[in-house]
């Protein structure tokens, strides 16, 4: 059986061999006046080797099988080293951008990142140690993942350098969702009995009044609140919520979702933004319905800006971070790099 030699063992032997020549192989490169530990690079080798296995179709086949191939026109071994450096630069760029934007991790996120690293270390400490990976490198990499989330929010959130306009968020919702407002005017009394005809006419006139006020541009949320309070008084019930401060009364649905009856939803879906209609055929209410555009609900747009940005801008953000990584200039420690041969990397 072929014996697998670990990078950690090789590094130790190399350090003894080169000590007379004062060659320090504990760091892989110099960056902005500091030295990057070989441990950080070795951690990236895990990902690079796994990617190489996928690209060559040799995943699980052992490193020797992977190294028989070329990847993107380069020998697999060279590609693995280059990919590990790319990943290392990506982490350095993330840390630098995080600092440039003046960001800090919350205590909660710091604790979560460290706990994730500790869990990884607890499970794989043996193989990490064989390859010269320290727990500190794991923690730094885990924290960098959280930093990337903060960077995205800072860039694409309110006031960010790449702030996603609310109009874009509105277009996103208007494309795939139906936004609407509904005011209900009761047809039954507090006992659940239908009003007499003349009373029904009064209730219908009330619904028509709400419709006219909506069309005239009155605050729709205030009108819904007014109608809810009036209904509670009519039925002699207490409201289960307060209207101070006034909150949004805009509903959001996917086409086909039944917030109300099929007929009501079909009516709403057939309206253009801003249009108002009365649905009279419900058993319990006259429904005053108004179709809206997402731009009418600033609160919803602000609450969902980042979620929409993740959907629309993640590729752009990845490209931006890749460009930053490409600007990272490292002075490679060639003596240490020679010891980071993928053939000597223990992956099982």
C-alpha positions in Angstrom: 0.0 0.0 0.0 1.3 3.4 -1.0 2.0 5.5 2.1 0.4 9.0 2.1 2.8 11.8 3.2 1.1 14.8 4.7 2.0 18.4 3.9 2.5 19.0 7.7 5.2 16.4 7.8 6.8 17.7 4.7 6.8 21.2 6.1 8.4 20.1 9.3 11.1 18.3 7.4 11.6 21.2 5.0 11.9 23.6 7.9 14.7 21.5 9.4 16.4 21.2 6.0 16.3 24.8 5.2 16.9 26.4 8.6 20.6 26.8 7.9 19.7 28.9 4.9 17.1 30.9 6.9 14.2 30.0 4.5 11.0 30.5 6.4 8.3 28.2 4.9 5.6 29.0 7.5 4.0 31.5 5.2 2.8 31.2 1.6 3.0 34.8 0.6 3.4 38.4 1.7 0.5 40.8 1.3 0.5 44.5 2.2 3.3 44.2 4.7 2.0 41.0 6.3 2.6 37.3 5.9 -0.1 34.8 5.1 0.3 31.5 6.9 0.6 28.4 4.8 -2.3 27.1 6.8 -4.7 29.6 5.1 -3.5 28.3 1.7 -3.7 24.7 2.7 -7.3 25.2 3.7 -8.1 26.5 0.2 -6.4 23.4 -1.3 -9.3 21.3 0.0 -11.8 23.2 -2.1 -9.4 23.4 -5.1 -8.8 19.6 -5.1 -12.5 18.9 -4.8 -13.2 21.2 -7.7 -10.5 19.6 -9.8 -12.1 16.2 -9.0 -15.4 17.4 -10.3 -13.9 19.0 -13.5 -11.9 15.9 -14.4 -14.7 13.4 -13.5 -12.3 11.8 -10.9 -14.1 12.9 -7.8 -13.5 10.1 -5.2 -10.9 8.5 -7.5 -7.9 9.8 -5.6 -5.5 12.7 -6.2 -3.2 10.7 -8.5 -6.1 10.1 -10.9 -7.0 13.8 -10.9 -3.4 14.8 -11.6 -3.3 12.7 -14.8 -5.6 15.3 -16.4 -5.4 18.8 -17.7 -7.9 21.5 -16.6 -8.6 24.5 -18.7 -5.4 23.8 -20.7 -3.1 23.5 -17.7 -1.8 20.4 -15.8 -4.2 19.6 -13.0 -1.5 20.1 -10.4 -0.8 23.7 -11.6 -4.6 24.4 -11.9 -5.1 23.3 -8.3 -2.4 25.5 -7.0 -3.7 28.5 -9.0 -7.3 27.8 -7.8 -6.1 27.7 -4.2 -4.4 31.1 -4.7 -7.6 32.5 -6.4 -9.7 31.4 -3.4 -7.1 32.9 -1.0 -7.2 36.2 -2.9 -11.0 36.1 -2.8 -10.9 35.9 1.0 -8.3 38.7 1.2 -10.4 40.9 -1.1 -13.5 40.2 1.0 -11.7 41.2 4.2 -10.3 44.4 2.5 -13.7 45.4 1.1 -15.3 44.8 4.5 -12.8 47.2 6.1 -13.1 49.8 3.3 -16.9 50.0 3.9 -16.3 50.4 7.6 -18.3 47.4 8.5 -18.2 45.2 11.7 -19.7 41.8 12.4 -22.4 41.7 15.0 -21.6 39.7 18.2 -24.3 37.2 17.1 -22.8 36.7 13.6 -19.3 36.4 15.0 -20.4 33.7 17.5 -22.3 31.9 14.7 -19.2 32.0 12.4 -16.9 30.8 15.1 -19.3 28.0 16.1 -19.5 26.8 12.5 -15.7 26.7 12.3 -15.5 24.9 15.6 -18.0 22.3 14.4 -15.9 21.8 11.3 -12.7 21.5 13.3 -14.3 19.0 15.7 -15.3 16.8 12.8 -12.2 17.0 10.6 -9.4 18.1 12.9 -7.4 15.0 12.1 -7.3 15.5 8.4 -6.8 19.3 8.8 -3.8 18.7 11.1 -2.3 16.3 8.6 -2.4 19.0 6.0 -1.2 21.8 8.2 -4.5 23.6 8.5 -5.0 25.4 11.8 -8.3 26.1 13.7 -7.5 29.8 13.3 -7.6 29.5 9.5 -11.0 27.9 9.7 -12.3 30.7 11.9 -11.0 33.4 9.6 -12.5 31.7 6.5 -15.9 31.3 8.3 -15.9 34.9 9.3 -15.1 36.0 5.8 -18.3 34.2 4.6 -20.3 36.3 7.0 -18.4 39.4 5.9 -19.5 38.9 2.3 -23.2 39.0 3.4 -22.5 42.3 5.1 -20.7 43.7 2.0 -23.7 42.8 -0.2 -26.1 44.5 2.1 -23.9 47.6 2.3 -23.5 47.8 -1.4 -27.1 47.1 -2.6 -29.1 48.3 0.4 -30.3 51.8 1.1 -27.6 54.4 0.6 -25.2 51.8 -0.9 -22.9 52.4 -3.8 -24.9 49.9 -5.8 -28.3 50.6 -4.2 -31.1 48.7 -5.9 -33.7 51.4 -6.9 -37.1 50.9 -5.4 -38.5 51.2 -8.9 -36.6 48.0 -9.8 -38.0 46.3 -6.7 -41.5 47.4 -7.7 -41.0 46.1 -11.2 -39.9 42.8 -9.7 -43.1 42.4 -7.7 -45.4 43.7 -10.4 -44.1 41.1 -12.8 -44.9 38.1 -10.7 -47.3 39.3 -8.0 -50.7 40.9 -7.7 -51.0 43.8 -5.2 -54.4 44.9 -4.1 -56.5 46.6 -1.3 -59.9 45.4 -0.2 -62.5 47.2 1.9 -65.4 45.1 3.1 -68.9 46.5 3.8 -71.1 44.1 5.7 -74.4 42.6 4.4 -75.3 41.0 7.7 -76.0 42.4 11.1 -74.4 41.4 14.4 -76.7 38.3 14.6 -75.6 37.1 11.2 -78.9 38.0 9.6 -79.2 39.7 6.3 -80.1 43.4 6.3 -83.4 44.4 4.9 -83.4 45.7 1.3 -83.3 49.3 2.3 -80.5 48.7 4.7 -78.6 46.8 2.0 -79.0 49.8 -0.3 -77.5 51.9 2.4 -74.5 49.5 2.8 -74.0 49.4 -1.0 -74.1 53.2 -1.1 -71.4 53.2 1.7 -69.3 50.8 -0.5 -69.8 53.2 -3.4 -68.6 56.0 -1.3 -65.4 54.2 -0.3 -64.8 53.4 -4.0 -65.3 57.1 -5.0 -62.9 58.2 -2.3 -60.2 55.7 -3.4 -60.6 56.9 -7.0 -60.2 60.4 -5.8 -56.8 59.5 -4.3 -57.6 59.5 -0.6 -55.2 57.5 1.6 -56.3 53.9 1.1 -54.8 52.6 4.3 -56.8 55.2 6.2 -60.0 54.2 4.4 -59.4 50.5 5.2 -58.9 51.5 8.9 -62.1 53.6 8.9 -64.1 50.7 7.3 -62.7 48.2 9.9 -63.6 50.5 12.8 -67.1 51.0 11.3 -67.6 47.3 10.9 -66.5 46.6 14.4 -69.0 49.1 15.7 -71.7 47.7 13.6 -71.1 44.1 14.8 -70.4 45.3 18.4 -67.0 43.8 18.4 -63.6 45.0 19.5 -60.9 45.5 17.0 -58.1 43.0 17.5 -55.4 45.5 16.4 -54.7 49.2 16.6 -54.7 51.7 13.8 -52.1 53.9 15.5 -49.7 54.2 13.9 -51.5 53.5 10.6 -50.1 50.4 8.9 -50.2 49.2 5.3 -53.3 47.4 4.3 -52.0 46.1 0.9 -52.2 42.4 0.2 -49.7 40.6 -2.1 -50.5 37.4 -3.8 -49.3 35.1 -6.6 -51.7 34.7 -9.5 -54.1 31.9 -8.5 -53.8 32.3 -4.8 -57.2 32.6 -3.1 -57.1 35.4 -0.5 -60.8 35.7 -1.2 -63.2 33.8 -3.5 -62.2 32.8 -7.0 -64.5 35.4 -8.4 -63.1 38.3 -6.3 -59.5 37.3 -7.1 -60.4 37.1 -10.8 -61.9 40.5 -10.7 -58.7 41.9 -9.0 -56.4 40.2 -11.4 -58.3 41.7 -14.4 -57.9 45.3 -13.1 -55.1 47.6 -14.1 -53.1 49.3 -11.3 -55.1 52.1 -9.8 -58.5 50.8 -10.9 -61.3 50.3 -8.4 -64.4 48.1 -8.6 -67.1 46.8 -6.3 -67.9 43.1 -6.1 -71.5 42.7 -5.0 -72.1 39.0 -5.3 -70.4 37.8 -2.1 -72.8 36.4 0.5 -71.4 38.5 3.4 -69.9 41.7 2.1 -69.8 44.3 -0.6 -66.1 44.2 -1.5 -64.4 47.4 -2.7 -61.3 46.2 -4.5 -58.4 48.3 -5.8 -55.5 46.9 -7.9 -52.2 48.5 -7.0 -48.6 48.7 -8.2 -45.8 47.7 -5.8 -44.6 51.3 -6.0 -47.6 52.2 -3.9 -46.2 50.3 -0.9 -42.8 51.8 0.1 -42.7 49.8 3.3 -42.9 46.5 1.4 -40.3 47.6 -1.1 -37.9 48.7 1.6 -38.5 45.5 3.6 -37.8 43.4 0.5 -35.1 45.4 -1.2 -32.2 43.1 -0.2 -34.2 39.9 -0.9 -34.9 41.1 -4.4 -31.3 42.3 -4.8 -30.1 38.7 -3.9 -32.3 37.4 -6.7 -31.4 40.1 -9.3 -27.8 41.1 -8.4 -26.0 38.1 -7.0 -24.2 37.4 -10.3 -23.2 41.1 -10.6 -21.9 41.0 -7.0 -19.9 37.8 -7.6 -18.3 39.4 -10.6 -17.5 42.6 -8.6 -15.8 40.5 -5.9 -13.9 38.5 -8.5 -12.6 41.7 -9.9 -11.5 42.9 -6.5 -9.7 39.5 -6.0 -7.9 39.9 -9.3 -6.3 43.2 -8.0 -4.8 41.4 -4.9 -1.1 41.3 -5.4 0.8 38.6 -3.5 4.5 38.1 -3.2 4.7 34.3 -3.2 7.1 32.4 -1.0 8.4 30.0 -3.6 10.1 27.8 -1.0 6.8 27.2 0.8 4.9 26.8 -2.5 7.2 24.0 -3.5 6.1 22.1 -0.5 2.4 22.5 -1.3 2.3 19.8 -4.0 -1.2 18.4 -4.4 0.4 14.9 -4.5 1.3 15.2 -0.9 -2.1 16.4 0.2 -4.0 14.0 2.3 -7.7 14.1 1.3 -9.0 10.9 3.0 
